[in-house]
Amino acid sequence: MIARLHPGPPVAEATDEQLLEWYAPPAGARPWVRFEFVSSADGAATVQGRSGPLGNAADRRVLHLLRRHADVLLVGAGTVRSEGYGGELVDAAGRAWRREHGMPARPVVAVVSGGLDLDPGSSFFARAPQRPLVFTTGAADAGRRRALQDVADVVLAGRDAIDPAALVASLAAMRYRVIHSEGGPALFGAFLAAGVVDELCLSVSPLLAGGDAPRIVRSGRLERPLPLRLRHVLAGGDLLLLRYTASAAGD
């Protein structure tokens, strides 16, 4: 069960239709870049190297609903290696909903890897229901690029390092507008530093993790803090689901 606490009036038990409405990206021609994360109450983005233990059924429900809106699911190579991402990422209800709304049954999955540290024989590629995209740089190893071209469409997005603005522009040229990313922290940091983040959906887990786990942002060098607007607060048990937009993006 997911309740809405803010804005009012409160909703005791939200339906999928209400959640899809509350999380709907704004209409428009320009790309909309959304990041989704879960963290512990003390800011840890992982427990024992994975984000999954931080979530609960409500968090997983919202994750699947957010994928319905996406044209592209964007993930960093580290997230693919740690979380898997092999096989079907959109459930049957989600595929049916997308078809009913004039969308392809599945969003395209795009992986960002500057060094192409990806195994073309991994389950991510072997079990992919459709051919993924891999964004890399001109400096990436040519042999690795050729090997991955057998299982994915490899696209350059930067000369020596990933250029998030160029990546977003490439997706826009492919007519993909809603870009939904599920991590990881280094990818989020790069996109923040490039100024191309429109929305953050953050689940705050009722756990204290301690240790030296990463935060949801790593390596992002911002000239100044990015102001956010709080769009809603939901509760799934003791877990909070917060939706923010960059203050200049969602007005």
C-alpha positions, 0 to 999 in steps of 0.5 A: 500500500502506498499513501500520499502525504503531500500535497493534500488532500491525503490519499490513504491507498493510491491506485496504479492509475493515480501513481502514474498520473503523479509521476507523469513527466511533463509534455513537451518536445525537449528531452526529460531526464529523470533519475531514480534512486533508493538510499538509507536514512543515513545516505547509503546508496547500497548495502553490501554493494547492491541497492536492492536490500534498501527497497521494499514492495512499494519501492519496487512497485513505483520502479515498475510504474516509472518504467512505463513512462520511459522511452529509454532506460539508462544505466551505468555499466557498474549498475549492470555489473552489480545489479544484473539487468538481464532479461525482461525489465517491464512486466506484462501489465506494463507492456500492455499499458504502453501498447494501449498508450501508443508506445512500444512494448518496452523502452530501449535499454542504454548502458553508459560505459566509457571504458567498455568494461562489459562482457558481450556474453553476459546475461544482460546481452544474451537475455535482452528482449531487444537490442540495447544501446551502449554509449561510450567514448572515442578513446574506448578500446577498439577491440572491445567496441567491435565485440560489443557491436555484435550484441548492441548498437554502440554510440559515441558520446564524447571523445575522452570522457562521456559527455552527458549533453551529447548523450542526451542529444543523441537520444533526442535525435533518435526521437527518445524524449523521456530518459529514465535512469536507475543509476549509478552514482557516478552516472548521476554525478556526471549528469548533474555536473553537466546540468542535464538532470530534470528530476530525482525520484528518491526512496528513503529506506528506514534503515541505518547502513553505516560503513562507507557505502557510496552516496547517490551522487559520486564524482559530480563537481557542481559549480553550486548546489542545485535547488530542487522543488518537492513535488510529492511525498508518498509513504510505503510503510516506513519507506518514503518516496520523494519526487523532486524536479530541478527548480527550473525544469518542472515549473 
